[in-house]
Amino acid sequence: MSIPIHKYDVVIVGAGLAGCAAAREAAHAGLSVCVLTKLHPLRSHSGAAQGGINAALSAEDSIDLHEFDTVKGSDYLGDQDAIRLMCSKAPETIRWAEKMGAVFSRNEEGKIAQRPFGGQSSPRACYAKDRTGITLLQTIYEQAHRDGVDFKDEYYVSDLIYEDGKVNGVFAYDLVDSKPMIFNARAVMFATGGYGRAFKINSNAHANTGDALSIVARHGLPLEDMEFVQFHPTGIAGSGVLISEAARGEGGILYNSLGERFMEKYAPNKLELASRDVVSRAITQEILEGRGCGENKDHVHIDLTHLGADLINSKLPELRDLAITFLGQDMIEEPISIAATAHYSMGGIPCDVDGHVRKNTTELVEGFYAAGECACVSVHGANRLGANSVLEALFFGRHVGQSIVTDVKAGIEFKDAKTEDSSAAIARLEKIRTSSGNERVPALRDELQQSMTDNAGVFRTEESLVKQKEILKDLKTRFADVRIDDDSKIYNTDLQEAVELGHMIDFSAFIVEGAILRKESRGAHYREEFQTRDDENFLKHTMTYMDENGELSTEYMDVVLGNHELAERTY
Ligand SMILES: Cc1cc2nc3c(=O)[nH]c(=O)nc-3n(C[C@H](O)[C@H](O)[C@H](O)COP(=O)(O)OP(=O)(O)OC[C@H]3O[C@@H](n4cnc5c(N)ncnc54)[C@H](O)[C@@H]3O)c2cc1C
């Protein structure tokens, strides 16, 4: 059977901020650009970003300070060349977004308003009320359309066409009718976002299943620093839906069941505005030691009542709404119930500062790029600061779009794709669609998510991680026997969920492997047996590879150091 083969200069997978910004830049420079996305672009998780986007704009702030805070926040694992680039370009990125049409909230002088966020020396997060992400996404999406980007919504990408060190395109199928096709291009970029859905309690959209990571890994390409998963301190108790850091930025105070402001113990200087890893561990520790609130003692409170109705309604209206909807608690009247929630993935597809994907610690893949949350550049190292990720997605999306233009114009060879390039991907889909096995997707997914939360969460031990490694092996074996109920080709969401589960099982093994091997505590990765950072042995990036049998192997890559010297991290 031959399948359609569409040809473009550039194919981008993902229509969040990173994908849309890159697409706009490439199309604006005159290249033919197609964006494939499994969701409508405006439903990408970028649209859920509430709190803000960092840039050193004010007279009290500086690029050096932004850079220092980011390096310190990363627990010194961030690459300082990439951090320098992003922080120095942040003000220009804000001005660009504004010129494109994004409207930011203003202060009384009419300048762009900025709010404090965790781990930062100065109020630095620019925002549009608490709807920053959707404001930016609508703007950039519109501008990408204006430049003629061809958006293909509800197309699911499930394989990469990769041969002899060069990526030539992707395999996708139309979610409407399961029709398979190839997108053949000079340059392919992945901008597929995060993978928080591997955990039971998480703040992520249902679509954040980390597909691209497993697609890349199945071709023997490495994933970097996967053990670093950020747990956000303030997820709505029970569901994990996010109460943005804007709540603490505006002055929210955390209390345990004894009415103690417990952050005084854990971060005497920065209190609630210490970095996320520190606050999440503090909350989890309070709960583990029996000082949680409520019948099950499984959450703590954040109190915003002292801010008053005017401030809450003008600056945090979405957050108030979320707490009323999910908890029945009105933050104007009473403290609301929160606990740590899996939120952000610092690790991902390794790439250099211009977005070229790494084949290993020394070589790059030709014609292949990544940006945004799925990429690891690495600007966040072991822990990301709030409001640095929308910046990363927007800045690096744009920057990598420009680097694609440079490379394509310099002449990346166009290699024709053939129908046979899709054989493996089609066989995988058909196997799931027609299987008569015994395992069911929802049950396996539940086991995966619950066990990842229990064994590879905020606190980790050798025992919990080794146990999780075995659980993942077992899940992988059972996944081979998975059966779905719907064997039709029209909007087969059963099929999509099964494919996504396969992806989550594969990349979760990388999280656990990296965590077992990293015998130290750094940023978001906390090992109970090794409670301190060990620069002598672990100031390095993890690069893990999967072979055809699913076996993992790991090597390490140097961290790019710079002006900011290693120091103990205190808040
Ligand atoms: C609730 C919440 C609030 C946040 N608030 C902030 C904040 O205030 N400030 C901040 O800096 N950061 C925040 N973050 C983080 C930040 O929003 C994200 O890291 C960032 O927006 C990611 O952008 P992205 O373009 O990389 O990916 P996304 O916006 O997640 O887009 C991913 C795209 O990939 C597509 N895709 C994925 N897989 C496939 C596939 N197999 N086939 C086809 N398409 C695919 C999807 O359809 C989607 O279009 C928040 C995150 C969450 C979850």
The ligand as an SDF file (V2000), in Angstrom:
LIG
                    3D

 53 58  0  0  0  0  0  0  0  0999 V2000
   -0.8690   24.5530   34.5360 C   0  0  0  0  0  0  0  0  0  0  0  0
    0.4730   25.0650   34.0840 C   0  0  0  0  0  0  0  0  0  0  0  0
    0.8320   26.3880   34.3140 C   0  0  0  0  0  0  0  0  0  0  0  0
    2.0650   26.8690   33.8980 C   0  0  0  0  0  0  0  0  0  0  0  0
    2.3950   28.1620   34.1680 N   0  0  0  0  0  0  0  0  0  0  0  0
    3.5860   28.6550   33.7510 C   0  0  0  0  0  0  0  0  0  0  0  0
    3.9280   30.0070   33.9470 C   0  0  0  0  0  0  0  0  0  0  0  0
    3.1490   30.8050   34.4630 O   0  0  0  0  0  0  0  0  0  0  0  0
    5.1430   30.4340   33.5430 N   0  0  0  0  0  0  0  0  0  0  0  0
    6.0490   29.5970   32.9390 C   0  0  0  0  0  0  0  0  0  0  0  0
    7.1370   30.0360   32.5850 O   0  0  0  0  0  0  0  0  0  0  0  0
    5.7270   28.2960   32.7130 N   0  0  0  0  0  0  0  0  0  0  0  0
    4.5330   27.8160   33.0900 C   0  0  0  0  0  0  0  0  0  0  0  0
    4.2190   26.4990   32.8390 N   0  0  0  0  0  0  0  0  0  0  0  0
    5.0920   25.6970   31.9700 C   0  0  0  0  0  0  0  0  0  0  0  0
    4.9570   26.1420   30.5230 C   0  0  0  0  0  0  0  0  0  0  0  0
    3.6430   26.5610   30.2840 O   0  0  0  0  0  0  0  0  0  0  0  0
    5.3080   25.0510   29.5190 C   0  0  0  0  0  0  0  0  0  0  0  0
    6.5300   24.4710   29.8560 O   0  0  0  0  0  0  0  0  0  0  0  0
    5.4230   25.5940   28.1040 C   0  0  0  0  0  0  0  0  0  0  0  0
    4.3200   26.3800   27.7710 O   0  0  0  0  0  0  0  0  0  0  0  0
    5.5840   24.4570   27.1120 C   0  0  0  0  0  0  0  0  0  0  0  0
    5.4590   24.9380   25.8060 O   0  0  0  0  0  0  0  0  0  0  0  0
    5.7700   23.9990   24.5650 P   0  0  0  0  0  0  0  0  0  0  0  0
    5.5510   24.8310   23.3490 O   0  0  0  0  0  0  0  0  0  0  0  0
    7.0930   23.3660   24.7440 O   0  0  0  0  0  0  0  0  0  0  0  0
    4.7000   22.8210   24.6360 O   0  0  0  0  0  0  0  0  0  0  0  0
    3.0840   22.7870   24.7470 P   0  0  0  0  0  0  0  0  0  0  0  0
    2.4870   24.1130   24.8620 O   0  0  0  0  0  0  0  0  0  0  0  0
    2.7660   21.7750   25.7840 O   0  0  0  0  0  0  0  0  0  0  0  0
    2.6440   22.2200   23.3240 O   0  0  0  0  0  0  0  0  0  0  0  0
    2.8870   20.8780   22.9280 C   0  0  0  0  0  0  0  0  0  0  0  0
    2.3330   20.6710   21.5390 C   0  0  0  0  0  0  0  0  0  0  0  0
    2.7790   19.4120   21.0380 O   0  0  0  0  0  0  0  0  0  0  0  0
    1.7090   18.7590   20.3860 C   0  0  0  0  0  0  0  0  0  0  0  0
    1.9890   17.3090   20.4240 N   0  0  0  0  0  0  0  0  0  0  0  0
    2.4720   16.5780   21.4690 C   0  0  0  0  0  0  0  0  0  0  0  0
    2.6220   15.2840   21.0990 N   0  0  0  0  0  0  0  0  0  0  0  0
    2.2460   15.1970   19.8080 C   0  0  0  0  0  0  0  0  0  0  0  0
    2.1660   14.1280   18.8640 C   0  0  0  0  0  0  0  0  0  0  0  0
    2.5250   12.8690   19.1830 N   0  0  0  0  0  0  0  0  0  0  0  0
    1.7000   14.4090   17.6110 N   0  0  0  0  0  0  0  0  0  0  0  0
    1.3160   15.6680   17.2700 C   0  0  0  0  0  0  0  0  0  0  0  0
    1.3750   16.7110   18.1310 N   0  0  0  0  0  0  0  0  0  0  0  0
    1.8370   16.4740   19.3690 C   0  0  0  0  0  0  0  0  0  0  0  0
    0.4740   19.1880   21.1490 C   0  0  0  0  0  0  0  0  0  0  0  0
   -0.6730   19.0590   20.3470 O   0  0  0  0  0  0  0  0  0  0  0  0
    0.8140   20.6600   21.4510 C   0  0  0  0  0  0  0  0  0  0  0  0
    0.4210   21.4730   20.3790 O   0  0  0  0  0  0  0  0  0  0  0  0
    2.9770   26.0060   33.2440 C   0  0  0  0  0  0  0  0  0  0  0  0
    2.6120   24.6940   32.9900 C   0  0  0  0  0  0  0  0  0  0  0  0
    1.3890   24.2140   33.4430 C   0  0  0  0  0  0  0  0  0  0  0  0
    1.0660   22.7630   33.2030 C   0  0  0  0  0  0  0  0  0  0  0  0
  1  2  1  0
  2  3  1  0
  2 52  2  0
  3  4  2  0
  4  5  1  0
  4 50  1  0
  5  6  2  0
  6  7  1  0
  6 13  1  0
  7  8  2  0
  7  9  1  0
  9 10  1  0
 10 11  2  0
 10 12  1  0
 12 13  2  0
 13 14  1  0
 14 15  1  0
 14 50  1  0
 15 16  1  0
 16 17  1  0
 16 18  1  0
 18 19  1  0
 18 20  1  0
 20 21  1  0
 20 22  1  0
 22 23  1  0
 23 24  1  0
 24 25  2  0
 24 26  1  0
 24 27  1  0
 27 28  1  0
 28 29  2  0
 28 30  1  0
 28 31  1  0
 31 32  1  0
 32 33  1  0
 33 34  1  0
 33 48  1  0
 34 35  1  0
 35 36  1  0
 35 46  1  0
 36 37  1  0
 36 45  1  0
 37 38  2  0
 38 39  1  0
 39 40  1  0
 39 45  2  0
 40 41  1  0
 40 42  2  0
 42 43  1  0
 43 44  2  0
 44 45  1  0
 46 47  1  0
 46 48  1  0
 48 49  1  0
 50 51  2  0
 51 52  1  0
 52 53  1  0
M  END
$$$$
